Amino acid sequence: MGYAQLVIGPAGSGKSTYCSSLYQHCETLGRSIHIVNLDPAAENFNYPVAMDIRELISLDDVMEELGFGPNGGLSYCMEHLEENLDEWLAEELDNYLDDDYLVFYWPGQIELFSHVPMLRNFVEHLNRKNFNVCGVYWLDSQFITDVTKFVSGCMASLSAMVQLELPHVNILSKMDLVTNKRDVENYLDPEPRFLLSELNEWMAPWFKKLNKSLIEEVKYLLVQVPIRCDHTKLQWMDFEWLNIAWLALFHST
């Protein structure tokens, strides 16, 4: 059985930095890890790439030859990948042993992992290849500083979690860039009643019923996990056993 992480999240949320840090960490420990680029618009990496979708199709070529814009071109590239799962991807996966650990870097276009079936079909293909897969969802902590942004981030993550039906962990990144960390800490393990009260204060009175419904959904993401991660002392865990929660990578200073 092989093992795989799907690294997903909005553009600029820290996915590339995570892949680089994870590779360096495993290299220091003498553990083998293979990072797979599935972003056809990617340009530079500071870690070795084991497989690269750009060998199959690139965003620049699609935009030039078909006249698509960036978003349409990216969707076209991922549809092309989906059509070649049994050929290009299957051939690439055959180069790895049963106990190899693969990390799949997914592009940041949110609809690719929230409501269209591309990534779900990709996961099902990995399962057929006997891979044990987990999802790692990244979100920039600078955008989780008030209740409205928090609920928005939770709903995006929940959409991906429900769509993929995988063991799933949420991670808030870039905590060292947050001016007041208490603004974020208030939302790491909040009480639903607190969230509803805050949301009602922010929103007009006629949104109260909607707010209550939103908080009922967000409760699915508020399962407590008894660990905190300092990015200078990363604890790499078996994500198969993680519950759903928000973790934060805290700066040591």
N, C-alpha and C positions, 0 to 999 in steps of 0.2 A: 504493500500500500504506500502510495506517495502522499506528500503533504503539501498544502498550498494555502497561501494567503491571497485574498483579493484586496488590494489597497485602493480604496475609493474615497470620494469626497470632492467638494467643489474645487475649482481651480484656485491655486494660491493658498491652499490650506496646510501645506507642509508635507505632502506625500513624497516628493522627491527627496527632501531632507531626511525623512523617515527611512526610505529605502537605502540611502547612503549610510546613515547611522547604523541601521540593522546589518548591512554588509560588513562595515568596519568592526562592529561588535562580534559578529560570528567569526570573522577572520582572526580577531585577537584570541578567541577561544579555540581556534583550530577546527571550527565547525563549517561544513560545506553548505552553501546557500546559493541559489541561482535566481537572479532577478530578470523578469521578463517584461519588456516594454511593449505595451499594447496601445500606446498613444502615437498615432501616425503623424502628429504635429510636433513631436519632441525633437530637440536638436542636440543638446549636449548632456552627457552624464559624467559624474565623477566616480562611477563604479562600473565594473564590467557588466555588460548586458548579455545574458545567455541566449535569449531569443528576441527578435525585434520585428514588429509588425511592418516596419518600413521596408523590410526585404520583400514583403508581399504587396504592400500598397502604401503610398505616402500622401499626406494631405496636399502638399504643394502640387503634385502631379494631377490630382483630382481637380483642384481649383483651376489649374492651367488648361487642362484638356477638356473639362466638362463645363467650365464657367460657373461653378458653384461658389458660394460664399463660405466662410470658415465653418459655420455651424452645419450647413447642409453638406459640405464636403466631409466633415467629420462623421456625420451620420452615415453617409455613403460608404466611407472607409470601414466602419464597424459592421455595416450590413455585408460588405464584401468579406470581412473576416468570418462572419457567421456562415456565409456560404462555403467557406473553405475550412471549416472545422475538421472535417473528415479527411482532408488532404494535407494542407500546409501544417496545421497545428498538430494533427495526429503524427505526422512524420517527425516533427520537431520533438514531441513528447517521447517518442520511441528512443531518443538518445539518452534518456535519464533512467536511473535505476528505481526500483520500487520504493526505496527509503530516502530518495532525494527530496529536498525541501525547496519549493518554488514560490517566489513572490511575484504576483502579477500586478504590474502598475497600470491602472486604468485611467483614461483621460477624464478631465474634470467637468465635462458637459453633463449636468445633473440629470437630464432626462434619460441618459444612457443606463443609469442604474436605479432610477426611481419608478418609471412606469412603462418603458418599452421592453420587449422581451429579450433583447440581445444578450445582456449579461446573464440572465437566467438560463438561456439556452447554452451559453458558454459554461456555466456551472454544471449543468446537467451533462455536458460533454466530459468535463473533468471527472464527474462521478462515475460515468461509464468507463473511464480509463482507470478507475480504482484510486482516485485521489480523495483524500480527506480534506475538505475545504472549509475555511473560515473567512469572514468578512471583517475588515478593519476600516471603520469609517472615521475620516478626519474632518475636523472643523476648526477654523481659526477662532481662538478664544477671544480675540478682540471684538468679535461680532456677537458675543454672548454677554453683554454688559447690562441688559435690561430684559424684562420679562417678555416683551414682544419678540425680540430677536431670539431669545432662548426658545420660545415656543416654535418659532419658524424653523430654527435649526433642528429641534426635536422632530418636527413633522417630516422634514426632509430625510432625516436618518431613519425614522420609522417607516417611511415609504420604501426606502431601499431594503430595510430588514424584512418587511412583509413580502416584497417582490422576490427576494433571493431565497428566503427560508433557510438561512445558514446560521451556525453559531456566529455571534456578532458582538463586537466591542466598539464603543464610541470613544474617541480620544480628542480632547481639546488641545490644540497645539499653540505654540508661540506664547506661552504664559510669561516668558521673560519680557515680552513687549507690552504687557498689560500694565498700565500706570497704577491702578488701584486693584490689587488682586482680590480684595474683598468683594468687588463688583461681580467677579466670576465665582468665588467660593460660595456665595449665597445660592448659586444654582447647581452646585455639584450634587447635592443630596437634599433637594427642597421638599417641603411638605406640599401636597397638592392644594391644600386650603390656602397656604401662603401664595402659591402661584395664581390661584383664582382671584384672591383679594388684590394682588398686584395688577393683574390683567384688567380687572374691573375698574381700577383707578386710572389706568392708561386709556381705556376705551370708552366710547360713548355708552350711555345707559342701555340703548336698544341692542347692544351686542352681548348682554349678559348671558342669554341662553346659548349663544354661539361659544362664548368663553368657557362656559361649563362643559360643553361637549368637547372642546379642544383639550381641556385639562384632563378629561376622562381618557382621551387617547394618549396624551403625554405620560400618564401614569405607567404605561407599559414600558417606558424607558427609564423608570426610576427605581429599578431593582438595585439594591445596595451591593457594592463589591468592596470587601475590606482591604483594599490596597491603595497606595498612592505611589506615583512614579516620579522620581526626580530624574531629569534627563541626564544627569551626570552619574546616576547609579541605576541604570535601567535594569529592571527585572523582566527577563523574557519568559513568558508563561505559555503553557499549553492553552491556546485560545479555545480549544474544544470544551474546556471546563469553565469558561468565563460566562457569567450572567450578563445581562444587558445593563449598561450604566454609562455615565460619563466619567472618564478618567482625565486627569490633567497632568501634563508634564511640567513640573515646577522648576524654575531656575533656582540654582543653589544660593544665589546671592540676594 
